[in-house]
Amino acid sequence: MYKSKTKMTEPTARKSKKAKDITSALKPKKVNKELFVSSIAEKTGMTNAAVSKVVDAYHDEIIDRVSNNEEVSMTGFGRFYVQRHKGHPVQFSPSHEKVQDYVVFKFSASNVLNNRLRDIDAVHKIG
């Protein structure tokens, strides 16, 4: 009634591979700028260089507007804005350090975008 080690560990190895597969399936896939630009270029018939310039200009314009205390709203998409946070003492700091006031870049999706994503999710299960 002695079982070899390979037979005992084999099901465990399969189980952990399944667990890894499930975990990796749940992680969202990442799209880098190069792939993003080439997808848009393919859809529009523009060159990658032209699309890359437009994407860079789009980012720069949003950053310029938001840093001038403006809110950028895209109808049907969402809004970009800055949120100011007050400084606060660092918890568990023996020297009573303090985090200074700071700003955070934010994006808030519109109801149109959220509803569209919900419709897509109902069919394709996004995440």
C-alpha positions in Angstrom: 0.0 0.0 0.0 3.0 2.3 -0.6 2.3 5.1 -3.0 5.2 6.7 -4.9 5.9 10.4 -4.5 5.3 11.1 -8.1 1.7 9.8 -7.9 1.0 11.7 -4.8 2.3 15.1 -6.1 0.9 14.7 -9.6 -2.6 15.8 -8.7 -1.3 18.6 -6.6 0.7 19.9 -9.6 -2.3 19.7 -11.8 -4.4 21.6 -9.3 -1.9 24.4 -8.9 -1.6 24.7 -12.7 -5.4 25.0 -12.9 -5.3 27.6 -10.1 -2.6 29.5 -12.1 -4.7 29.3 -15.3 -7.8 30.6 -13.4 -5.8 33.4 -11.8 -4.3 34.5 -15.1 -7.7 34.4 -16.8 -9.1 36.8 -14.3 -6.3 39.4 -14.7 -7.1 42.1 -17.2 -4.9 42.1 -20.3 -2.7 45.1 -20.6 -2.4 47.1 -23.8 0.6 49.3 -24.2 0.8 52.5 -26.2 2.3 50.9 -29.3 -0.6 48.4 -29.6 -3.2 51.0 -28.8 -1.8 53.3 -31.5 -1.6 50.5 -34.1 -5.2 49.5 -33.4 -6.4 53.1 -33.9 -4.2 53.4 -37.0 -5.8 50.2 -38.4 -9.3 51.4 -37.7 -8.8 54.9 -39.2 -6.4 54.1 -42.1 -3.9 56.6 -40.6 -0.2 55.9 -40.1 1.1 54.8 -36.7 3.2 58.0 -36.6 0.2 60.2 -37.2 -1.9 58.5 -34.6 0.9 58.6 -32.1 1.2 62.4 -32.6 -2.6 62.7 -32.1 -2.5 60.5 -28.9 0.4 62.5 -27.5 -1.3 65.8 -28.3 -4.5 64.5 -26.7 -2.7 63.5 -23.5 -0.8 66.9 -23.4 -3.9 68.9 -23.9 -5.7 67.1 -21.1 -2.8 67.5 -18.7 -2.4 71.2 -19.7 -6.1 71.9 -19.1 -6.3 69.9 -15.8 -3.2 71.6 -14.5 -4.8 75.0 -15.2 -7.6 74.0 -12.8 -10.0 73.1 -15.7 -12.2 70.1 -15.9 -12.2 68.3 -19.3 -15.5 66.7 -20.1 -16.0 64.4 -23.1 -19.8 63.9 -23.7 -20.6 60.2 -23.6 -17.2 59.3 -22.3 -16.4 61.0 -19.0 -14.5 63.8 -17.3 -10.8 64.4 -16.3 -10.1 66.5 -13.3 -7.7 67.1 -10.4 -8.6 66.3 -6.8 -6.8 68.2 -4.0 -5.9 66.3 -0.9 -4.9 67.9 2.4 -1.6 66.9 4.0 -1.7 64.6 7.0 0.5 63.1 9.7 2.2 59.9 8.7 0.8 57.1 10.8 3.3 55.3 13.0 6.0 57.8 12.3 8.3 58.2 15.3 9.5 61.6 14.0 6.0 63.0 13.4 6.5 63.3 9.7 3.7 64.9 7.6 2.6 64.3 4.0 2.3 67.7 2.3 -0.9 68.7 0.4 -1.0 67.0 -3.0 -3.2 66.6 -6.1 -4.4 63.4 -7.8 -5.4 63.1 -11.4 -8.9 61.6 -11.7 -11.2 60.3 -14.4 -14.9 59.8 -13.9 -16.8 57.7 -16.5 -20.1 59.0 -17.8 -23.3 57.1 -17.4 -23.3 56.5 -21.2 -19.9 54.8 -21.0 -20.8 52.8 -17.9 -24.1 51.6 -19.5 -22.3 50.6 -22.7 -19.7 48.6 -20.7 -22.5 46.9 -18.7 -24.2 45.9 -22.0 -20.9 44.5 -23.4 -20.3 42.7 -20.1 -23.8 41.1 -20.2 -22.8 39.4 -23.5 -19.0 38.9 -23.2 -18.3 39.0 -19.4 -15.5 41.6 -19.4 -13.9 40.8 -16.1 
